[in-house]
Amino acid sequence: MTYDTQHRPRIGWIGTGRMGFQLAARLLDAGHDVAVHNRTRAKAEPLAERGAAIVDRPADLADRDVVFTMVSASPALEAVTTGPDGVLTLPDTAPGVLVDHSTVSTRMSALIRTAAAERGTDFLAAPVSGNPQVVTAGKLTVAVSGSRTVFDQVEPLLALLGHGVTYVGEDEVARLVKIAHNVFLGVLTQSLAEITVLAEKGGVSRAALLEFLNGSVLGSVFTRYKSPALVNLDFTPTFTTPLLRKDFDLGLSAARELEVPMPLAAATAQLVASAIGAGHVAEDFAVLILEQARNSGITLEAQNLPVDDGLSPHV
């Protein structure tokens, strides 16, 4: 069952954490009819001021044309879909399309796809790349897998969430794309920490090195975005080390299954585990630079300088 493209779809949204809240708000701001559920109702209630209906159970969204889910992990996705009062549990009603933005295992994604199909619901795996600041800047990207026909129907809604929506194939391959992305994110951040500490120990300020790097062909949206954290040692979390470790575990598991050697990823996974063991569990994963500095025999100090992150309108 797919929703009728001749009318404006009625939307359900499950999960209003830091990312889910902002993405649901973008759909509301675009004038869509959105009903929202969150396990902690109070976190969803501010969306009512933007016009959202707040419901008590995921099952209360079963009559919606398209339901988006954005939850923390595989068990949470299972709970809101096929668990008690899940959106796929009513006997006579189910959504037309279920779009999941969570970062979950391929196995769980396949199980939910099967459960959705049994209810006549189309399922798209649609993990995202970004964080709340990226959402605000309109730079969120989405990888989507499932039926190409269903993707084409839902793409106008997905396009409201950010600037890059890519159809990557059938079934669960979007999960692999997201895991590959996050493994690269970790390896890149560790590499950035290493060269920054190298320059610092050799007498070059972190701000100067990163300004040079960001102006070169190696500079990227990501290196610019992380530069303020590395210069000013502000590790307000956008993505924590335990979450990064979870994605390394998924990536290395996929590598074993597919017989792909990943020595750099494996080494970085150990360094992430070391940072967690040192107590860096609630900070942003850019905190890897502190462990790199400690292993290099130096202590970093915040430089307290204005640094352009490439996303904010002003430094």
Summary of the structure (lengths in Angstrom):
residues: 315
radius of gyration: 20.7
end to end distance: 48.0
largest distance: 68.7
contacts: 1038
relative contact order: 0.10
helix: 50%
strand: 12%
